[in-house]
Amino acid sequence: MLGANRNYANQYRSTGVSAAVLEADPHRLVALMLSGARDRIRLAGACLERGDIPRKAKAISDASGLITGLSGALNLDAGGEIAQGLQSLYDYAQQRLLIANSDNDAAALTEVDGLLGDIESAWLAIAPKP
């Protein structure tokens, strides 16, 4: 029974996330991706502390996928130096996640979470007015 309840909870959570994504404007979608990447990075850190290496690797992979999506969404022509700078930060974050995964490096996870946190704060500060 506990397993069934957990499955229902996961389905509900997944549906809630899917609905948030479907209803999101482009600004909100980027905010969700940043938040999601940071959540996965913190999960990877918690898994590393517990010694759950397979789950740590999955969480890092998920975070990396979100960062790839963020990088791919950049308009380098229209965004100029800011977009170029973000692309460089995302590339650096990906490199640090590789190190975090291969070396079980918690400091690299903390560093990437901090970098994405700075980007997230700046992104939320420029949210369009409703």
Secondary structure, 3 states (H helix, E strand, C coil): CHHHHHHHHHHHHHHHHHHHHHHCCHHHHHHHHHHHHHHHHHHHHHHHHHCCHHHHHHHHHHHHHHHHHHHHCCCHHHHHHHHHHHHHHHHHHHHHHHHHHHHCCHHHHHHHHHHHHHHHHHHHHCCCCC
